[in-house]
Every structure is written in C-alpha cells, then in structure tokens.
Amino acid sequence: VEIVPLESYENIMNQSMPDSPFPFFLGLNWKLNPNTIKDLEILLTNYVDHHREIAIDNDGIETVVFPPVIYLQQVYAQLGTHPAFHLGAQDLSPHDKGSFTGQVSPASLNDFEVRYSLIGHSELREFKKHSPEDRIARVKASADHQIQPVMCIGHVSTKDKDIHEVDIQILLDDVDRVITATPQQPRFIVAYEPVWAIGSGKPASIEHITEIFSTIHEHVLSTHGQDTVNRLQLVYGGSVNDQNCQELLTIPRLSGFLIGGASLKPLQIANIYKTIISS
Ligand code: PGA
C-alpha cells in the first residue's frame, strides 16, 4: 500500500474542514491513575472546578473520561451526571459473564452509563498481547451493548519514526476489520496513536498525521464507499497538550484527541477544550 503523498493534499490543507457529522471527541485516558481514593477526590474536585464554565457551553465536544475501572462508581457519581462528561472503559471483556477471571463485563459497564470503550490501546497490545481477533471480539461485544468502540491503532513493534511507510497496511487492516465486523455501526472512531509519540512529550508531526489520516480516508472511501467514510471519525493521540493542540487542530479530517498524561491536569484539559471551541 502506498502512502498518499502530502502534496496531493495541499488543497485540503488550505480549505476549512467540512462539518463533521459527529461531535469532536476529547478522550481522557487516565490509565492507572490516580491510585488512591484521596488522589481521586482531588482530581475530581479539580475537574469540576475547571470545567464549571465550559460545562454550560459544551456543544460540539464530547469529553469522555476513561478512569481505572475500580473508580467508575465514584467518577460516575461526580462526573457522570455532569453535562460536560461521558464515561468510557479502558478495556472490556468480549464476554458477558462466566469464567473469565479479571475481566469486566460490558453488561456491568452499562450499569455505570459507560458509553465508550478503548479497544486495543497500545499498552494492552504490548502488555496483554491483545491480538487482532481479541480486539475485534471486543469491538463486537462493545457495539452489542451500545458502547461506542474507539479503535486504537499504531505500531507497537517499533519506535522508529520512519517505519510507518512500510507498516501502513497494519493500520488499514485494523480499520478494515472494525468496519467489516460491525457494518451497521453509525460511527467508527479510529484513534491513531503512534507508539513512539505516546508519553514522549512530542507528538507526531503535522505532516505525518496528515499523511496517515489521508491514506486511511482514501482507503476507506475506495474499499468501503462514501457511506462508510462518512461514518469514520479520525482521532489523534500521543503527547497532546495545551501547548501543541492548536497546531494539531489544523490537520485535515482530525476530529478528536485521545489524551493520556495531560488528562491528569484538569487545567490543561480546560485549556484544550477552549482551544477546540475557538478554532
Ligand atoms: P499521552 O498518552 O497523551 O500521555 O501521550 C496517550 C495515550 O496513551 O492514549
């Protein structure tokens, strides 16, 4: 598969983005943080304080918190009822119930109003060895329970920035699998998170993300058609913060961020939120 050359997208770069049918996705992946109730309470209080003003004006942005699952109840109690926030799960079981030690049923997540799930985050692909089949089983279970899957894609195998040119097929295969597994889904959220950018303090370049997004878009259009590409929402993740988000927002077809480190700093998230609204 060939990367779509950046030059062909000069025109797109110069145009304002066509209106996306979906709200901007602002995913806040807390990972294994906080790790005590005391720290959780401090974080939640901070979130509520910093989001007081923007909660009134949350049109067009969907803020989704992905907390450690053990704190879902507390987060639901404080943020889940707040108009600016939705809840997400960092992972979910492909099974409803039974002998699956350590897993979390999508049915239980429904009880806490969890509306989104991260599928195959790179840390799960690396540490839990989630295979393409494991991920697709989760996509299906999630969709079956009206939990919107957020498919995370990116290369785990390397931290070499140039390898994307030969590995693009891996990304496209992941996108194809989601579309084929749940063809009726009204929305396909795909989060491109290059592993070398996650937690590094430096996001991928505008050019790199533009190329990847354009390549995915063209592939979905030519393979699955216009109706499917209309349902595709492309999100970027990897060291997004309040200093670099403005520039990242210029990327054509970008319609969301998945944020790790900065999501533990509610002031940063409030700044990012305001930047998205005003751009
Ligand atoms: P980061 O994490 O924002 O800390 O780079 C992103 C992610 O892992 O989803």
Residues whose N, C-alpha, C, O or C-beta is under 5 A from the ligand:
A	BS01	PGA	N29 A197 I198 G199 S200 G237 G238 S239 V240 L258 I259 G260 G261 A262
